[in-house]
Amino acid sequence: MTHVTFLGIGNMGGAMAANLLARGWTVQICDLDPAKVANLEKKGAVALSTPAQAAINSVAFVVCVVDAAQTEAVLFGEDGLHHMLQPGHTVLLCPTMSPQDVESFAARLAALGVHTVDAPMSGGPARARDGSMSLMVACAEAVYDQQTGLLQALSGNIFRISDTPGDGARTKLVNNLAAGINLVGAAEVLALATRLGLDASRTLDVIEQSSGQSWIGSDRMRRAIAGDYAPRAHVTLLEKDTRLALEAARAAGFDGPLGARASQVFVDAHQAGMAGLDDAAIFKYLAGR
């Protein structure tokens, strides 16, 4: 079967759905944003009014909302997916959530006889659209084997983390804390460069070919230099993700020197009115200090 249902078609979910449509899959979509729904309908997607209307013959149901609260709503809300789920169905959980939330959802789905694939994603909408993004997958071996076709269609860069849902979330939080630290660092040094009278673009050229290079630094700071703050990933996303990473660190008895400071920068940028901007706006925030 090549039927799949997406619950949430934001920047990442929409790009993943577009990728599958281009590969010939039959894709159902459900989202609160009618413009996003209409855009994918033009590409051949079938729109649903509620998650509960999802086709029973879907290979899997892919949850691509923002957080645990939205995941709760689409899975177990009044019109949630739980109304139509059958034993043997599989749900992919792609949002960045706490490991405890993933474990809780997996347990509740298991009570219905439904499999969970803990599958947080990374790489941005462009890589989601061309199938080159990363997926951090934690699920039972038999479920992984069953969903290999879908996973490989979604990602050319699958990391098999473990058999235990929750470990994908732990891996994603570690990665996103690194992303947050690197982004704040890149924004800080470029803000310093401009204060020193240097050309920001030329300085970034040097960094990209030297020891200070980072993927997220290059990706975001090129946009920042161009004054492009149209949201691909809002400031609030890394604000949330770094907060969750710090909560996981505290639960494990770990206290690092950089994570909390970087996380606070996202909080401060949010409070400065930049919540709805791309997280490249961290440069704008620091340059204006």
C-alpha positions as CSV (number, residue, x, y, z in Angstrom):
1,M,0.0,0.0,0.0
2,T,1.1,3.6,-0.6
3,H,-1.6,5.4,1.4
4,V,-0.4,7.7,4.2
5,T,-2.2,10.3,6.4
6,F,-0.5,13.4,7.7
7,L,-1.9,15.2,10.7
8,G,-0.3,18.6,10.6
9,I,1.1,20.1,7.3
10,G,3.2,23.0,8.5
11,N,6.7,23.7,7.1
12,M,8.0,20.2,7.7
13,G,4.8,18.1,7.5
14,G,3.7,19.9,4.3
15,A,7.1,19.4,2.8
16,M,7.1,15.7,3.7
17,A,3.6,15.3,2.2
18,A,4.7,17.0,-1.0
19,N,7.7,14.7,-1.2
20,L,5.4,11.6,-1.0
21,L,2.9,13.0,-3.5
22,A,5.8,13.5,-6.0
23,R,6.7,9.9,-5.5
24,G,3.2,8.7,-6.3
25,W,1.9,8.0,-2.8
26,T,-1.8,8.6,-2.0
27,V,-1.7,11.3,0.7
28,Q,-4.4,12.4,3.1
29,I,-3.9,15.6,5.0
30,C,-5.6,17.3,8.0
31,D,-4.6,20.8,9.2
32,L,-6.3,23.9,10.7
33,D,-4.8,26.2,8.0
34,P,-7.0,26.1,4.9
35,A,-4.3,27.8,2.8
36,K,-1.9,25.0,3.5
37,V,-4.5,22.4,2.8
38,A,-5.5,24.0,-0.5
39,N,-1.9,24.2,-1.6
40,L,-1.4,20.4,-1.1
41,E,-4.8,19.6,-2.6
42,K,-3.5,21.2,-5.9
43,K,-0.7,18.6,-5.8
44,G,-3.1,15.7,-5.4
45,A,-3.6,15.4,-1.6
46,V,-7.0,14.5,-0.2
47,A,-8.2,16.8,2.6
48,L,-9.8,15.6,5.8
49,S,-12.0,17.7,8.1
50,T,-10.9,15.8,11.2
51,P,-8.2,13.2,12.0
52,A,-11.0,10.7,12.7
53,Q,-11.9,10.7,9.0
54,A,-8.5,9.2,8.0
55,A,-8.6,6.1,5.7
56,I,-8.4,2.9,7.6
57,N,-6.0,1.4,4.9
58,S,-3.3,4.0,5.5
59,V,0.2,2.5,5.8
60,A,0.8,4.9,8.7
61,F,-0.5,8.1,10.3
62,V,2.2,10.7,10.5
63,V,1.8,13.3,13.3
64,C,3.6,16.5,12.4
65,V,2.2,19.1,14.7
66,V,4.2,21.4,17.0
67,D,4.1,19.9,20.5
68,A,2.7,17.5,22.9
69,A,-0.6,19.4,23.5
70,Q,-1.3,19.4,19.7
71,T,-0.4,15.7,19.5
72,E,-2.8,15.0,22.3
73,A,-5.6,16.8,20.4
74,V,-5.0,15.1,17.1
75,L,-4.7,11.6,18.6
76,F,-7.1,11.6,21.6
77,G,-9.2,14.8,21.2
78,E,-12.9,14.9,20.5
79,D,-12.4,14.3,16.8
80,G,-9.1,12.6,17.2
81,L,-7.5,9.7,15.4
82,H,-8.2,7.2,18.2
83,H,-11.8,6.9,17.0
84,M,-10.7,5.0,13.8
85,L,-7.4,3.4,14.9
86,Q,-7.4,-0.4,14.7
87,P,-5.0,-3.0,16.1
88,G,-2.0,-3.2,13.9
89,H,-2.1,0.4,12.8
90,T,1.1,2.5,13.1
91,V,1.5,6.1,14.2
92,L,4.7,8.1,13.5
93,L,5.4,10.8,16.1
94,C,7.5,13.5,14.5
95,P,7.1,16.5,16.8
96,T,9.9,17.5,19.2
97,M,8.5,16.5,22.6
98,S,9.8,15.4,26.0
99,P,10.8,11.7,26.1
100,Q,8.1,11.2,28.8
101,D,5.4,12.5,26.5
102,V,6.5,10.2,23.7
103,E,6.5,7.3,26.2
104,S,3.0,8.2,27.4
105,F,1.6,8.4,23.9
106,A,3.2,5.1,22.9
107,A,1.7,3.4,26.0
108,R,-1.8,4.7,25.3
109,L,-1.5,3.7,21.6
110,A,-0.2,0.3,22.6
111,A,-3.4,-0.2,24.8
112,L,-5.3,0.1,21.5
113,G,-3.0,-2.4,19.8
114,V,-1.4,0.4,17.8
115,H,2.3,0.6,17.1
116,T,4.4,3.8,17.7
117,V,7.4,4.9,15.7
118,D,9.2,7.7,17.6
119,A,10.5,9.6,14.6
120,P,11.6,13.2,15.2
121,M,13.0,14.9,12.2
122,S,15.8,17.4,11.4
123,G,17.1,19.3,8.3
124,G,14.5,21.9,7.4
125,P,11.7,22.1,4.9
126,A,13.9,22.0,1.7
127,R,15.5,18.7,2.8
128,A,12.1,17.3,3.9
129,R,10.7,18.1,0.4
130,D,13.5,16.3,-1.4
131,G,13.6,13.4,1.0
132,S,17.1,14.1,2.3
133,M,16.2,15.1,5.9
134,S,17.2,13.1,8.9
135,L,14.9,10.9,10.9
136,M,15.8,9.6,14.3
137,V,13.8,6.4,14.6
138,A,13.1,4.4,17.8
139,C,10.6,1.6,17.6
140,A,10.3,-2.2,17.7
141,E,12.3,-4.0,15.1
142,A,9.2,-5.6,13.5
143,V,7.5,-2.2,13.2
144,Y,10.7,-0.7,11.7
145,D,10.8,-3.5,9.1
146,Q,7.1,-3.0,8.3
147,Q,7.5,0.7,7.8
148,T,10.8,0.7,5.9
149,G,9.2,1.7,2.6
150,L,7.6,4.8,4.1
151,L,10.7,5.7,6.2
152,Q,13.0,5.5,3.2
153,A,10.6,7.5,1.1
154,L,10.6,10.2,3.7
155,S,14.3,10.3,4.5
156,G,17.5,9.3,2.8
157,N,19.2,9.7,6.2
158,I,17.6,7.4,8.7
159,F,19.2,6.9,12.1
160,R,18.1,3.7,13.9
161,I,18.3,4.8,17.5
162,S,16.8,1.9,19.5
163,D,13.8,-0.3,19.9
164,T,12.4,2.0,22.6
165,P,10.0,5.0,21.8
166,G,11.4,8.0,23.7
167,D,15.0,7.5,22.7
168,G,14.3,9.3,19.4
169,A,13.1,12.2,21.4
170,R,16.1,12.1,23.6
171,T,18.4,12.1,20.6
172,K,16.5,15.0,19.0
173,L,16.7,17.1,22.2
174,V,20.5,16.6,22.3
175,N,20.8,17.6,18.7
176,N,18.5,20.7,19.0
177,L,20.4,21.9,22.1
178,A,23.5,21.7,20.0
179,A,21.7,23.6,17.2
180,G,20.6,26.3,19.7
181,I,24.0,26.7,21.1
182,N,25.6,26.9,17.6
183,L,23.0,29.3,16.3
184,V,23.4,31.7,19.3
185,G,27.2,31.5,18.9
186,A,27.1,32.2,15.2
187,A,24.7,35.2,15.7
188,E,26.9,36.5,18.5
189,V,30.1,36.5,16.5
190,L,28.6,38.0,13.4
191,A,27.0,40.7,15.6
192,L,30.4,41.3,17.0
193,A,31.9,41.4,13.5
194,T,29.6,44.2,12.4
195,R,30.3,46.1,15.6
196,L,34.0,45.9,14.8
197,G,33.3,47.4,11.4
198,L,33.7,44.1,9.4
199,D,31.7,43.0,6.5
200,A,29.3,40.4,7.8
201,S,29.1,38.4,4.5
202,R,32.9,38.3,4.1
203,T,33.3,37.3,7.7
204,L,30.9,34.5,7.3
205,D,32.9,33.4,4.2
206,V,35.9,33.0,6.4
207,I,34.0,31.2,9.2
208,E,32.5,28.7,6.7
209,Q,35.9,27.6,5.6
210,S,37.5,27.7,9.1
211,S,37.2,26.2,12.5
212,G,34.1,28.2,13.5
213,Q,31.8,26.7,10.8
214,S,28.4,25.1,11.7
215,W,25.6,24.1,9.4
216,I,22.9,26.0,11.3
217,G,25.2,29.1,11.6
218,S,25.7,29.2,7.8
219,D,22.1,28.5,7.0
220,R,20.6,31.1,9.3
221,M,23.2,33.8,9.1
222,R,23.1,33.9,5.3
223,R,19.4,34.7,5.7
224,A,20.1,37.2,8.5
225,I,22.7,39.1,6.4
226,A,20.1,39.4,3.6
227,G,17.5,40.6,6.1
228,D,15.3,37.6,5.4
229,Y,13.4,36.7,8.6
230,A,10.4,35.0,6.9
231,P,9.7,32.0,9.3
232,R,10.9,28.6,8.2
233,A,11.5,27.7,11.9
234,H,10.1,30.3,14.3
235,V,12.1,31.6,17.3
236,T,9.6,29.8,19.5
237,L,10.6,26.4,18.2
238,L,14.2,26.4,19.5
239,E,12.9,28.2,22.5
240,K,10.7,25.2,23.2
241,D,13.3,22.6,22.2
242,T,16.1,24.0,24.2
243,R,13.8,24.2,27.3
244,L,12.8,20.6,26.8
245,A,16.5,19.6,26.5
246,L,17.4,21.4,29.7
247,E,14.5,19.7,31.5
248,A,15.9,16.3,30.3
249,A,19.3,17.3,31.5
250,R,18.1,18.2,34.9
251,A,16.2,15.0,35.2
252,A,19.5,13.1,34.4
253,G,21.4,15.2,36.9
254,F,23.5,17.0,34.2
255,D,24.4,20.7,34.3
256,G,26.3,22.0,31.4
257,P,27.8,25.5,31.0
258,L,26.2,26.6,27.7
259,G,22.8,25.2,27.2
260,A,20.9,27.3,29.7
261,R,22.5,30.5,28.5
262,A,21.7,29.8,24.9
263,S,18.1,28.8,25.8
264,Q,17.7,32.1,27.6
265,V,18.6,34.0,24.4
266,F,15.6,32.5,22.6
267,V,13.4,33.5,25.5
268,D,14.8,37.0,25.4
269,A,14.3,37.3,21.6
270,H,10.7,36.1,22.1
271,Q,10.0,38.7,24.7
272,A,11.6,41.3,22.4
273,G,8.8,40.7,19.9
274,M,10.6,38.3,17.6
275,A,8.5,35.1,18.4
276,G,7.0,35.0,14.9
277,L,10.2,35.5,13.0
278,D,12.6,32.9,11.7
279,D,15.2,31.9,14.3
280,A,17.8,33.7,12.1
281,A,16.4,36.8,14.0
282,I,18.7,35.9,16.9
283,F,21.3,37.9,14.9
284,K,18.9,40.9,14.7
285,Y,18.3,40.6,18.4
286,L,22.0,40.4,19.4
287,A,23.1,43.1,16.9
288,G,20.6,45.5,18.5
289,R,21.8,45.0,22.0
